[in-house]
Amino acid sequence: MASGSPTSRRPLVVASLMLATFMGAIEATIVATAMPRIVGELGGFAYYSWVFAAFLLAQTTTTVIYGKLADIFGRKPSLILGILLFLVGSLLCGLAWSMTSLIVFRLLQGLGAGAIQPITSTVVGDLYKLEERGKAQGFISSVWASSAIIGPLAGGIIVDNLSWAWIFWVNIPIGFIAITGLALFLKETVEHKTRRIDYLGAVLFAIAIVSLLMLLTLTTPSLLSLLGLAVALVVSTFLFLRHETRAIEPMISLKLWSRRLIATCNVATLLAGMALIGLTTVLPLYVQGVIGRSPIVAGFTLTALVVGWPLAVSLSGRFFRRFGIRNTLRAGGLVFPIGAAFLLLLTPQSPPALAAVGSFIMGFGMGLLSITSIVLIQDSVEWSMRGSATASNIFARSLGNTLGATVLGAILNLGIARFATGSLADRVHDVLERPSGLSDAAGDPLVQEVLARSLHLTYWGVLILALLAFAMTFFIPIERRSREPATSG
C-alpha cells in the first residue's frame, strides 16, 4: 500500500466527516438568525457585517494552507487541529462580552473552519475509487442541504428559549463526536521525514488574500483605505510569488496549480462560483421585491438549489460509469447555464416555482461540475499532493463567490442607476432602505419595474458567467493515473 494511503471503517469515517461538515455548514444560517438578538445585547451595530466577514476571511485564507498541512502531516491530525480550533472559537464566541470580542473569536472559528471542507474532500478521495467517490461525497454534500433547513429553525428556537451563546456552544458536542470518530476509525500511514514548513509563504499568501477580499467586500471604503489595501495586495503578491519560486518546499505550489488539468478545473469552478453567488444573492430580491412573495417563499426557491447539488453528486458515480467522466463534466457544464436561462423568464406575474426550477437546475449542474472537477484533480496527483490540489479547487470556488458578489452587485447598482433617473432614483433608494423595503417595492409599480429590469440585467451576467464555465469544460484534459484501489477495511 502506498505511503499515506488510509485504511479504515469507511462508513464510520464518512459519518464523522458528515458531523464535522454539519458543524461548519450550520454555522452560517444559525448565526444569521440569532444576530439581531446578539446585537441587541452586545450593541455595536456598526460592526454587524464584520461578524460574518471575519469568519469568511479566515476560512477562505486558510483553506489552501490546511491542504498543504494535510499533505505534510496527514489528513487526520490536520483535520482534528482545525476542528479543535473551531470548537475553541465557538466556546469563546459564546462568552463574548462585546462585538469586538465576538469578531475576534469568530476569526478564530474561521481559522479552524478552513480545514473542514478541503480535508474532508481529500479523505474521501483517499478512501474511494473514482467511480465510488460520488456516493460518499453525496452524503457529505447532503449535509449542506439539511443545514440550510435546520439552521434557521434551530437558531430561532435557541434564541427564543435559551441564551444566544448556545448557537455557538451547540457545536461543541458535535465536534467532539467527530474528533472521536476520526481518531478511532481513520488510520493512515504518513512517511516520517524532515519537512520544512514554509511559514513565510503562508503569511504572505494570507496578507495578499485578505487584502484582495477586503478590497472586494468593503461597502463604504475611504480613498486612503483603498490605497492602503491596494498597496498591501500588490506588495504581498509580489513578495509571495518571488518567495514561492525559491522556497524548497513552498506552502503554495505554483507548479502544481499551473498544471493544465488543475488550472482549467479551477478556472471553471471559479466562474461557476461567481455565477452561483449571483443566484443566491439576487434571486430572493426578485421573489420578494418584484413577485411580492414572503421571505419564506424566497427561501424555498434557494432550498431547491441545495437539493439539486447533493442529488447530482450522489448520482455522479452512475453517470461516470454509464456516460464517462468527460461527458458527465460537460453535461454538468451545460445544465448549469440552462438553469441560469430560466431566470430570464421571470416576470412580476411568474409563480415562485419557476424560480425554484431554475435554482434546482443550476444546483444540479453545479453539483456535477464541482464533483467531477474535484475527482479529476484528485486522480491526477499522488497522495502527497492531493490535499493541496483539492484545496486549490475549493479555494477557487470561494474566491469566485467573493468576485461574483462584487461584480454582480455592481451590475445591479448600474441597472438601478440606468433605469431610475431623477426623482425616481431617490424614490427607489428610499424604498429599498426601509426595513420593509422589498414588500413596499412589490407594491409600488414604478419601483417594482426598476427593480425587475435591474435584476434581469444581473441575470444576464449570471448567464454569461455560467456559459463561460461551460466553455471551460472543453479545455479540461481528462487524465487518469493508475492508482491502487482504496482499501475498504
C-alpha positions in Angstrom: 0.0 0.0 0.0 1.3 3.4 -0.9 2.7 5.7 1.8 -0.1 7.7 3.3 -2.9 5.5 2.0 -5.5 5.1 4.7 -7.3 2.0 6.0 -10.5 2.4 7.9 -14.0 1.5 8.5 -15.2 3.7 5.7 -18.8 4.3 6.7 -17.8 5.4 10.2 -15.2 7.8 8.8 -17.8 9.2 6.4 -20.2 9.7 9.3 -17.5 11.5 11.2 -16.8 13.7 8.2 -20.5 14.5 7.9 -20.6 15.6 11.5 -17.6 17.9 11.0 -19.2 19.3 7.8 -22.6 19.8 9.5 -20.9 21.7 12.3 -19.3 24.2 9.8 -22.3 24.3 7.4 -25.0 25.1 10.0 -22.9 27.9 11.5 -23.7 30.4 8.8 -27.5 30.1 8.9 -27.8 29.6 12.7 -25.7 32.7 13.4 -27.6 34.8 10.9 -30.8 34.0 12.6 -29.5 35.0 16.1 -27.6 38.1 15.1 -30.4 40.6 15.8 -30.6 39.3 19.4 -26.8 39.3 19.8 -26.6 42.9 18.6 -29.4 43.9 20.9 -27.5 42.6 23.9 -23.9 43.5 22.9 -24.5 46.7 21.0 -22.1 47.7 18.2 -24.5 47.5 15.2 -21.8 49.3 13.1 -19.8 46.1 13.3 -22.6 43.8 12.3 -21.2 42.7 9.0 -17.8 42.0 10.4 -19.1 39.1 12.5 -19.6 37.3 9.2 -16.7 38.8 7.3 -14.1 37.9 9.9 -15.2 34.2 9.8 -15.2 34.1 5.9 -11.9 35.9 5.5 -10.1 33.5 7.9 -11.8 30.4 6.4 -11.1 31.3 2.8 -7.5 32.3 3.5 -6.6 29.1 5.4 -8.2 26.6 3.0 -5.1 26.1 0.9 -2.8 26.2 3.9 -4.6 23.3 5.5 -4.4 21.4 2.2 -0.6 21.6 2.4 -0.6 20.7 6.1 -2.7 17.6 5.3 -0.1 16.6 2.7 2.8 17.1 5.2 1.4 15.7 8.5 -1.5 13.6 7.3 -5.3 14.2 7.0 -6.3 13.1 10.5 -4.1 15.4 12.6 -4.7 18.4 10.3 -8.5 18.0 10.4 -8.6 17.4 14.1 -6.5 20.5 14.6 -9.0 22.5 12.5 -12.0 21.1 14.4 -10.3 21.9 17.8 -9.7 25.5 16.7 -13.2 25.8 15.6 -14.5 24.5 18.9 -12.3 26.8 21.0 -13.6 29.7 18.9 -17.2 28.5 19.4 -16.7 28.3 23.2 -15.2 31.8 23.3 -17.9 33.3 21.0 -20.5 32.2 23.5 -18.5 34.0 26.2 -18.1 37.2 24.2 -18.7 40.4 26.1 -18.7 42.9 23.2 -19.0 42.9 19.4 -15.2 43.5 19.2 -14.5 40.3 21.2 -17.1 38.4 19.2 -15.4 39.4 15.9 -12.0 38.2 17.3 -13.5 34.9 18.4 -15.3 34.5 15.0 -11.9 34.9 13.4 -10.6 32.0 15.5 -13.6 30.0 14.4 -12.8 30.7 10.8 -9.2 29.7 11.2 -10.5 26.2 12.2 -13.3 26.1 9.7 -10.7 26.4 6.8 -9.7 22.8 7.5 -13.1 21.2 7.2 -14.1 21.3 3.6 -10.8 20.7 1.8 -9.6 17.9 4.1 -13.0 16.0 4.2 -13.0 16.0 0.4 -9.4 14.8 0.4 -10.1 12.0 2.8 -13.0 10.8 0.6 -10.5 10.9 -2.3 -8.1 8.8 -0.4 -10.7 6.2 0.7 -12.7 5.7 -2.5 -12.0 4.9 -6.1 -13.2 7.5 -8.7 -16.4 5.6 -9.6 -17.3 5.2 -5.9 -16.4 8.7 -4.8 -19.6 10.4 -5.9 -21.8 8.5 -3.5 -19.7 9.3 -0.5 -19.4 12.9 -1.5 -23.1 13.0 -2.0 -23.7 12.0 1.7 -21.4 14.9 2.7 -23.0 17.3 0.3 -26.4 16.5 1.6 -25.3 18.0 4.9 -25.4 21.4 3.4 -29.0 20.9 2.3 -30.1 19.8 5.7 -28.2 22.6 7.5 -29.9 25.2 5.3 -33.2 24.0 6.6 -32.2 23.1 10.2 -30.1 26.2 10.9 -32.7 28.9 10.8 -35.2 26.7 12.8 -32.6 25.8 15.4 -31.4 29.4 15.7 -34.9 30.6 16.3 -35.7 28.0 18.9 -32.4 28.7 20.8 -32.8 32.5 20.8 -36.4 32.2 22.0 -35.8 29.7 24.8 -32.1 29.8 25.7 -29.2 32.2 25.8 -27.8 33.2 22.4 -24.5 31.7 23.5 -25.9 28.2 22.7 -25.9 28.9 19.0 -22.1 28.6 19.3 -21.9 26.0 22.1 -24.2 23.6 20.3 -21.1 22.9 18.1 -19.0 21.5 20.9 -20.6 18.0 21.4 -20.9 17.6 17.6 -17.3 18.4 17.2 -16.0 16.1 19.9 -18.1 13.2 18.4 -16.5 13.9 15.0 -13.0 14.0 16.5 -13.6 10.7 18.4 -14.8 9.0 15.2 -11.8 10.2 13.2 -9.3 9.2 16.0 -10.8 5.7 16.3 -11.6 4.8 12.7 -9.3 6.7 10.3 -5.9 5.0 10.0 -3.2 6.4 7.8 0.5 5.9 7.4 2.5 9.1 6.9 6.1 8.8 5.9 8.2 10.4 8.7 10.9 12.6 7.3 12.2 16.1 8.0 10.0 18.6 6.3 10.4 22.4 6.1 7.2 24.3 6.8 7.0 27.5 4.6 5.8 29.9 7.3 6.8 33.0 5.4 4.9 31.8 2.3 1.8 31.1 4.4 1.9 34.6 5.9 2.5 36.4 2.6 -0.4 34.4 1.0 -2.7 35.3 3.9 -1.9 39.0 3.6 -2.4 39.0 -0.2 -5.8 37.2 0.0 -7.1 39.2 3.0 -6.2 42.4 1.1 -7.9 41.2 -2.0 -11.1 40.1 -0.2 -11.3 43.3 1.8 -10.9 45.4 -1.4 -13.8 43.4 -2.9 -16.1 43.5 0.1 -15.7 46.9 1.8 -19.0 48.7 1.5 -18.0 52.3 2.1 -14.2 52.5 1.8 -12.3 55.7 2.0 -9.7 56.6 -0.6 -6.9 56.1 2.0 -8.2 52.6 2.9 -8.5 51.6 -0.8 -5.0 52.9 -1.5 -3.6 51.0 1.6 -5.2 47.8 0.7 -4.1 48.0 -3.0 -0.5 48.6 -1.9 -0.7 45.7 0.5 -2.1 43.5 -2.2 0.5 44.4 -4.8 3.5 44.2 -2.5 2.4 41.0 -0.7 1.6 39.3 -4.0 5.0 40.2 -5.5 6.8 39.0 -2.4 4.8 35.8 -2.2 5.4 34.9 -5.9 9.1 35.7 -5.5 9.4 33.6 -2.4 7.4 30.6 -3.6 9.5 30.2 -6.7 12.6 30.0 -4.5 11.3 28.0 -1.5 12.5 24.4 -1.2 9.0 23.2 0.0 6.6 26.0 -0.9 3.4 26.3 1.0 1.5 27.0 -2.3 3.0 25.0 -5.1 2.8 27.3 -8.2 4.0 24.4 -10.3 1.1 22.2 -9.1 -1.5 25.0 -9.6 -0.3 25.7 -13.1 -0.8 22.1 -14.3 -3.3 22.3 -17.2 -5.9 20.0 -15.6 -5.8 21.7 -12.2 -5.7 25.2 -13.7 -8.6 24.7 -16.1 -10.7 22.9 -13.5 -10.1 25.7 -11.1 -11.0 28.4 -13.6 -14.2 26.6 -14.5 -15.0 26.3 -10.8 -14.2 30.0 -10.1 -16.5 31.1 -13.0 -19.3 28.7 -11.7 -18.8 30.1 -8.2 -19.2 33.6 -9.5 -22.5 32.7 -11.2 -23.8 30.7 -8.3 -23.4 33.5 -5.8 -25.4 35.7 -8.2 -28.3 33.3 -7.9 -28.2 33.1 -4.1 -27.9 36.9 -3.6 -30.3 38.3 -6.2 -33.0 35.7 -6.5 -34.5 36.4 -3.1 -34.6 40.1 -4.1 -36.7 39.2 -7.2 -39.1 36.9 -5.4 -39.7 39.4 -2.6 -39.3 42.7 -4.3 -40.8 42.0 -7.7 -43.1 38.9 -7.4 -44.2 40.1 -4.0 -43.8 36.9 -2.0 -42.7 36.3 1.6 -39.1 35.7 2.8 -40.1 32.1 3.5 -41.1 31.6 -0.2 -37.9 33.2 -1.3 -36.0 30.8 0.9 -37.8 27.9 -0.7 -36.5 28.9 -4.1 -33.0 28.6 -2.7 -33.7 25.4 -0.9 -34.2 23.9 -4.4 -30.5 24.8 -5.1 -29.2 22.9 -2.1 -31.4 19.9 -3.0 -30.2 19.8 -6.6 -26.5 20.0 -5.7 -26.2 16.9 -3.4 -28.6 14.9 -5.7 -26.2 15.4 -8.6 -23.2 14.5 -6.5 -24.9 11.3 -5.3 -25.7 10.3 -8.9 -22.3 11.2 -10.3 -20.8 7.7 -9.9 -23.6 6.2 -12.0 -23.0 8.9 -14.6 -19.3 8.2 -14.6 -19.8 4.5 -15.3 -22.6 4.9 -17.9 -21.5 8.0 -19.8 -17.9 8.5 -19.0 -16.3 11.3 -16.9 -15.8 13.6 -19.9 -19.4 13.6 -20.9 -20.5 13.9 -17.2 -18.3 17.0 -16.8 -19.7 18.7 -20.0 -23.2 17.7 -19.1 -22.9 19.5 -15.8 -21.4 22.5 -17.5 -24.3 22.5 -20.0 -27.0 22.1 -17.4 -25.6 25.0 -15.3 -26.4 27.8 -17.9 -29.7 26.1 -18.8 -30.8 26.8 -15.2 -29.5 30.3 -15.4 -31.6 30.9 -18.5 -34.7 30.1 -16.5 -34.1 33.3 -14.5 -34.5 35.4 -17.6 -38.1 34.0 -18.0 -39.1 35.6 -14.7 -41.7 38.3 -14.7 -43.7 40.1 -11.9 -46.5 37.6 -12.6 -44.3 34.5 -12.5 -45.0 31.8 -9.9 -42.1 31.3 -7.5 -42.0 27.7 -8.7 -40.4 28.9 -11.9 -37.6 30.5 -9.9 -37.2 27.2 -7.9 -36.9 25.2 -11.1 -34.1 27.4 -12.3 -32.4 27.2 -8.9 -32.7 23.4 -8.9 -31.2 23.0 -12.4 -28.3 25.3 -11.6 -27.7 23.4 -8.3 -27.7 20.1 -10.2 -25.3 21.4 -12.9 -23.0 22.9 -10.2 -23.0 19.6 -8.3 -21.9 17.6 -11.4 -19.3 20.2 -12.4 -17.9 20.5 -8.9 -17.6 16.8 -8.0 -16.2 15.9 -11.5 -13.6 18.7 -11.2 -12.5 17.5 -7.7 -12.3 13.8 -8.6 -10.3 14.6 -11.8 -7.9 16.8 -9.8 -7.5 14.2 -7.0 -7.0 11.4 -9.5 -4.2 13.3 -11.3 -1.9 13.6 -8.3 -0.3 11.3 -5.8 -1.2 11.1 -2.1 1.4 13.6 -1.0 -0.1 16.3 -3.2 -3.8 15.5 -3.1 -4.6 17.8 -0.1 -3.1 20.8 -1.8 -4.7 20.0 -5.1 -8.2 19.6 -3.6 -7.8 22.7 -1.5 -6.9 24.7 -4.6 -10.3 23.9 -6.2 -12.3 24.7 -3.1 -10.3 28.0 -2.7 -11.2 28.8 -6.4 -14.9 28.4 -5.6 -14.7 30.6 -2.5 -12.8 33.3 -4.4 -15.4 33.0 -7.2 -18.1 33.6 -4.7 -16.4 36.8 -3.5 -15.7 38.1 -7.0 -19.2 37.2 -8.2 -20.8 39.1 -5.3 -18.8 42.1 -6.2 -19.3 42.0 -9.9 -23.0 41.2 -9.9 -23.6 43.7 -7.1 -22.1 46.3 -9.3 -24.2 45.3 -12.3 -27.4 45.6 -10.1 -26.4 49.1 -8.9 -25.6 50.1 -12.5 -29.0 48.8 -13.6 -30.8 50.9 -10.9 -28.8 53.9 -12.0 -29.7 53.3 -15.6 -33.4 52.6 -15.3 -34.2 55.1 -12.5 -33.3 58.7 -13.0 -34.0 61.9 -11.2 -36.7 61.8 -8.5 -37.5 58.1 -9.3 -33.9 57.1 -8.4 -34.3 58.8 -5.0 -37.7 57.0 -4.6 -36.2 53.6 -5.4 -33.3 54.1 -2.9 -35.7 55.4 -0.2 -38.0 52.3 -0.6 -35.1 49.8 -0.6 -33.6 51.3 2.5 -36.7 50.8 4.6 -37.0 47.8 6.9 -40.0 46.7 4.9 -38.3 47.8 1.6 -38.8 44.7 -0.5 -42.5 44.3 0.3 -43.0 48.0 -0.3 -41.2 47.7 -3.7 -43.6 45.0 -4.8 -46.5 47.3 -4.1 -45.1 50.3 -6.0 -45.4 49.7 -9.7 -42.6 52.2 -10.7 -40.1 50.9 -8.1 -41.1 47.3 -9.0 -40.4 47.9 -12.7 -37.0 49.4 -12.0 -36.0 46.5 -9.7 -37.3 43.9 -12.2 -35.3 45.4 -15.1 -32.1 45.8 -12.9 -32.3 42.3 -11.7 -32.8 41.0 -15.2 -29.6 42.8 -16.2 -27.9 40.9 -13.3 -29.4 37.6 -14.5 -27.7 38.2 -17.9 -24.5 38.5 -16.0 -25.2 35.2 -14.2 -25.9 33.5 -17.6 -22.8 34.8 -19.2 -20.6 33.5 -16.3 -22.4 30.2 -16.5 -21.7 29.9 -20.2 -18.1 30.7 -19.7 -17.9 28.0 -17.1 -19.4 25.6 -19.6 -16.9 26.7 -22.3 -14.1 26.0 -19.9 -15.1 22.3 -19.6 -13.9 21.8 -23.2 -10.4 22.9 -22.2 -10.1 20.4 -19.3 -7.9 17.4 -20.2 -9.2 14.1 -19.0 -6.3 12.3 -17.4 -6.3 9.1 -15.4 -3.4 7.9 -13.4 -3.1 4.3 -12.4 -3.7 4.0 -8.6 -4.0 1.4 -6.1 -7.7 0.8 -5.2 -8.8 2.2 -1.9 -8.9 -0.2 1.0 -12.3 -0.8 2.5 -11.1 -2.2 5.8 
